[in-house]
Amino acid sequence: MNIQKNKKTPRGFTLIELLVVISIIGILSSFAVVSLNSARVKARDALRKGDMAQIRTALGLYYYDNNKYPECGTWDDLRVDFGATIGDAVGDGSDCYIWLGTILTAGARPIIQQMPLDPQNNNNKAATDPVHIYRYVTDPGGTQYAMVYTLEEGGETVFRGW
């Protein structure tokens, strides 16, 4: 007679093994989320820089046609370095950017199809987000302009044209 013993072979994982694997997966996924957020910040900053290059080109074309930049939000006390800061451009700066959009996108031959907006503030209103907006100002006479914007990595940035 052949009698087999019922041997119980362990099947599956122990609770400790499962907890270790789950915690390792959790730690790895948290690193992935941090890396993804960093990549998003860099992508938005790259978009902002691209937006400014596009606006600079459009303003150059406008200047070529009109011998001056569109005048709005002028500063009375322009320093030698044009002194543009976010603090200087509060108020008129963001409204002038919206106004600039109507100038550059209007007419039978628009210079730019659509004005770019900050990726974190798509209505460019200071009341919505006082930091992530694009600002535009000129000197009296429209011979110089400044665009003020903020990068998430790098802070306030100003580019000037004259």
Helices and strands as residue ranges (DSSP letters): H 15-66, H 86-89, H 92-105, E 135-138, E 145-151, E 155-161
